[in-house]
Structure formats: structure tokens, C-alpha cells
Amino acid sequence: MNNMLKNLVIWLVIGLVLMTVFNQFNTRQTAQAPLEYSQFLEEVKSGNISKVTIEGRQLKATTSDGKRVTSYSPGDIWLVSDLLKYGVKIEAKPEEEPSLLMNIFVSWFPMLLLIGVWIFFMRQMQGGGRGGAFSFGKSRARMLDESTNTVTFADVAGCEEAKEEVSELVDFLRDPTKFQKLGGRIPRGVLMVGNPGTGKTLLARAIAGEAKVPFFSISGSDFVEMFVGVGAARVRDMFEQAKKHSPCIVFIDEIDAVGRQRGAGLGGGNDEREQTLNQLLVEMDGFEASVGVIVIAATNRPDVLDPALLRPGRFDRQVVVPLPDIRGRAEILKVHMRKVPLAPDVVPETIARGTPGFSGADLANLVNEAALFAARGNKRLVDMEDFERAKDKIMMGAERRSLVMPEEERRNTAYHESGHAVVAKLLPKTDPVHKVTIIPRGRALGVTMQLPTEDRYSQDRERLLNTVTVLFGGRIAEELFMHQMTTGASNDFERATEIARRMVTHWGMSDELGTMVYGENDGEVFLGRSITTHKSVSEATLQKVDQEIRRIIDTQYKLARRLLEENRDKVEAMAKALLEWETLDAEQLNDIMAGKPPRAPKPSSSAAKPGDGAANDGAAGATAPAPTA
């Protein structure tokens, strides 16, 4: 209906334009140069005019030799008698009025303009005007074909198990009899779960590129609209389109926008979103099952999804897309390095070893930052130095060399970071210190960066206690060597307290309180679930928890102080070297801990000149990230 109306309006406009052009052309063809009225009378008196047609005050005359001339009468009442006197034939016509179509157009033009403006604004509210003013319930899913999607499984790395899980879908879509003859049934839906940046959407695009079947892509937020009932209507329309193109794949990105757990009535709930979810549940597994339609959804919040959405028959399979391990990171780096001209000294395995906890998106950003560093240095190839600088920028923050720092604060920062590094070097179960710098980076005035030698998936009690001890090294060094306390250790204390609290309340690492969980649900409040929880721990127990946390912190604080007092010479040497060179690497730190003078820093072709720094009221130092549960 909307297309027909649009075509009608277009053809009407074309007809009006053609008619106007035709009239203009006809008028120009018949129109002649007008005569002056006095000259016209002279021609009449001379007998040169044989016929005159009078249209109001417009005079159209024909000469005796057949020529046509025109003139304009000023309202002469004796004109007719003069013409009759000299034997001129007279024809009278009424004035030419505008055509009926022109009258209709002029009278209806304001109304047509108002209707057009209304349609325009309705299309804008609909979202960019796609589908017209009367297509609120139409699906906004975009269908991808082979020409618009060139991503395959070769472009996805670091998640081999997830690729194997979804490759079954591709095999089924290509050859369904392979599974059906053994009584197997392909999953109705696949839910991909993983941290942000792990490649869930990329994996879905790879499925579409491999399957060679219609692929409908839509975001979860596209279902929700300002009008009631639009979301459910769009779900119905999307599955109707999918059934027409079956077998096909429907991909819903960020499904938690529409698939959140239905509320318990607190605050009235979100009826529109729940109605959309109900329609999605029915379409996936209702009385009319969608045969040949496979739904793939992606989310990084599986904990908030409705249980009815996760049961077998709807989302039969959950595919976890985890953070890549060292081999996965190396493969991801190789994929992204294809587009970058590399120097011979670049080894992806070495870079992967130094980037624990990086996701696929982080690694792609690392390669891009390295290419930008190389471009700034006018290099033709991206070398290992560029990757090291890019890694430092991502993990520690961008350098702020333009900051002007007073000498006292600069010395305080040097002793602060030296305290962290010396304690980390002396304790057995700590991550190796990769680099120490007093160049302001990000929000910190100095950074002590520790990198694990391997991927770690759990933490033991001794390692956690040593991490707390390392965090206290900065403040203690300030007290011992600068005889003052600054605000720079605030973040260190916050992280140390958090680790100690989790050891006592969540991880059962306290001999005094045992293996019982005392912590409440400290995550985000989810309406309808978390709001109804209540405390199950007495005040007396909470006091014991606080006492145990205090005991752990005091014990590790004393240990850090003893280590620094016994190794004052190493702290002094490290601080002196930091004040001179501003950055120390692992080899220089090893020289200092061995009692040797530190070797000179490696020359850098593109390194900027060392600058001074300035104080701020933020953290003076940062160490390795705190372990998470």
C-alpha cells in the first residue's frame, strides 16, 4: 500500500511537470512580438488587418498577408466601431482561465505539503525512514549474502573449541541428511557467551560466510521501540521472513537487551520488553516450530537472561568464547599482522607471551597502535620496538612527558616505585617485574609493571599474600627514605584491602573463620532478584571478619617493611637509576638486585627525549593488576 501511494505521487508530479513544459512550449510557439496600440490602429486604418480576436483586453489580429500580430487595448470603447468601420472581422472570446488541474493543484498544495511533512516526521520516528510510515512492525533484520560478507573461519583464531561447536551448524546446513539419518537433530539455537572483545560477532559472521545460506543479522535493541507492541510484531515478521528463506541463520547480537529475566512485579516491570521476549520464546519453540531456522545469539551478560530462554528447545547449546591463551593470542596476532608490513625481528609468540589477559579486540588494537608508532617514526616496516611501545601504552597508559614535576615529588615517586619493585623481586611467588618507570603514564605518576610468565587461571594463598605485600612496598619506601606519607598509595591500599577481604569472605583462606562464605552479593542490583536478598551474617561475625582482614593487612605490612629495611642499599641504587634514566627494564633490575651497577639502557631510534613530570593528586604508582575471583 505504501509503495503504491508513493508511485502514485511520483507519477502525478511527473504529469504536472510535463503539462507545464508543454504549455510553456505551446505558448512560446504561438506568441509574437506585440504591436503598440497606436500602430495597431494605423494598420487598421490602412486596411492591413483582416481579422481581430478580442480576449478581454488582449487583441490577436491577422494581417491581410496572413501574419499574426498581437496588441493590448487600453479600454477603448470605440474600438469595435472603428474595426467595423474599416471592414475588419471581429471575434470575441472570454479571457483564458487557468486549467482545472492547475486550480486543483493551487488549492490543494498546502494540504499536500502538510501531509508530506507528517509522513516525513513519521518516517524519522520510525528510525531513518526505512520501511515507510506504516511499517512499524516490520523486521529491521539485514540479510547478508556472499558478496557482502567475506569473513570465514580462517579469519577467526584463538577460539578453536568454539569454532568446532559452531562448525556443526555449517555442516548441517550444507548436508542435513548426514545428521538426520542417525536420528540427530540440530540445535534450534546457539548462545555464544564471552567477555567483550573475544570475537562473538566475528564468529557469527564467519558462520554466515562459511554456510553460504541466508543470514539475518539484527541487534537486540532493534526490537524495542517507543510504540507498544512493535517489538513483538518485529519478532513475528523476522521469523516469517526467515521461514521463507529457510534453511537460514538468524543472528541476534546483544540479546540481553530484550532477553532479560522477567521481573517479579516490582515497579510494574517492563511490559513492552517482556511482551517482546514472550513472542521470541513462542517463535523459537512454540506450537509452530521454525523448521530450518537456526537462531544464534551473543551476549556478555548470560546471568541476566531469562531461564525460559536458556532451556533445551530454544537455546540448546551455549558456546563459551573465552579469552585466548598464549597459543590463541599468537594465532590472533598472526591474523591481524597480515595487513601490516613486519620487520624480520617481530616474533608473534614473544608478543603473545607478554600480553596475558588480552582479548582479540585488545590484540587488534595492539597491532594498530604499533603500526601508528611506526608511521610516526617514518618507518617502512613495523619492528619489535614499536610493538613494545604499543604494549606499554595499552597496559600502563600513554606517556605524559610534558608534565612538569617538582624534584621532590620526582624523588618520592622514584622511591615509591623502587619499593614496589624490590619487594616483588625478593618474594618468591610474585609475577616478574617487567619494567619500572617514573614517567607519568595515564593517571599515575609512575608504574611498576609485573607480567606473569604464563597464563594463570587461579590464585593460591601464598601468591595473594605476596601480592598484598608488594602493594605496601610503595608507601613503606616513602616513609623510610623520604620520611613522609603521600596520597599516591591510595590505590595500593584499596586493592590490598579488596584482596584481603575476598580471601576472608569469599575464598575461605582464613584459619580463624574457616571455609564459609560471608560476603553478600556485591554485584549490580538486578531488579526482581537481588533486591529481595537479606543479610544472613550477624554483626558479631562481621566484626570477626574485619579483625581477620586487619590481621592479614598488618602481617603483610610488617613483612614488607622488614624486607625494605634489610635491603636499603638496593632501594637507594634503584631510585638513583630511576632518577637518571626514568625507566628500568628487567635486565637492569636484575643487575641492581645482584649488587652490580645497572647497565646502560638500550638505544632507541624513536624514543622521545626524557622530560620532567608534574604532580597531581592521583595515584603515584601502580603495580600489577589485582587478581580477580
Order of alpha helices (4+ residues) and beta strands (2+ residues): alpha-alpha-beta-beta-beta-alpha-beta-alpha-beta-alpha-alpha-beta-alpha-beta-alpha-beta-alpha-beta-alpha-beta-alpha-alpha-alpha-alpha-alpha-beta-beta-alpha-alpha-alpha-alpha-beta-alpha
